[in-house]
Amino acid sequence: MQMQEELVQLIDAEAGMQKLQKIFQQFQRHYVVKQNNATQLVAKAAHEIENLLANRSEALKVSNEHYAINIMN
């Protein structure tokens, strides 16, 4: 029974891959595949995350200051 289920899963996975290949081929003119630099991508992502966290931290400070002023009034 388990072997049959695994076989069905393999067939479904293969069918899924075939569908993805067909979609890719159908829309291939919309894609550009080029080599990338993994180190550069990670560094850029880390920089963007740092910026997002800094912005979030600043927003929380402003929000907390605003809240504290409202409490005092």
C-alpha positions in Angstrom: 0.0 0.0 0.0 2.8 2.5 1.0 4.7 1.5 -2.2 1.6 2.2 -4.3 1.1 5.6 -2.6 4.8 6.5 -3.2 4.5 5.5 -6.8 1.4 7.8 -7.2 3.3 10.6 -5.6 6.2 10.1 -8.0 3.8 10.1 -11.0 2.1 13.3 -9.7 5.5 15.0 -9.1 6.5 14.1 -12.7 3.3 15.4 -14.0 3.8 18.6 -12.1 7.3 19.0 -13.5 5.9 18.5 -17.0 3.3 21.2 -16.4 6.0 23.6 -15.1 8.2 22.9 -18.2 5.3 23.5 -20.5 4.5 26.8 -18.7 8.1 27.9 -18.9 8.3 27.1 -22.6 5.1 28.9 -23.3 6.3 32.1 -21.6 10.0 31.7 -22.2 10.2 35.0 -24.1 9.3 36.8 -20.9 12.2 35.3 -18.9 15.8 36.1 -18.9 18.1 33.6 -17.4 21.5 34.8 -16.4 24.3 33.9 -14.1 24.4 35.6 -10.7 26.8 36.2 -7.9 25.5 34.5 -4.8 27.8 36.4 -2.4 26.6 39.7 -3.9 22.9 38.7 -3.6 23.3 37.7 0.0 25.2 40.9 0.8 22.5 43.0 -0.9 19.7 41.1 1.0 21.5 41.5 4.3 21.8 45.3 3.6 18.1 45.6 2.8 17.1 43.7 5.9 19.3 46.0 8.0 17.6 49.0 6.4 14.2 47.6 7.1 15.0 46.8 10.7 16.4 50.3 11.2 13.3 51.9 9.7 11.1 49.7 11.9 13.1 50.6 15.0 12.8 54.3 14.1 9.1 54.0 13.5 8.6 52.2 16.9 10.6 55.0 18.7 8.4 57.7 17.1 5.2 55.7 17.9 6.4 55.2 21.5 7.2 58.9 21.9 3.8 59.8 20.5 2.1 57.4 22.9 4.0 58.8 25.9 3.1 62.4 25.0 -0.6 61.4 24.7 -0.5 59.7 28.1 1.0 62.8 29.7 -1.8 65.0 28.2 
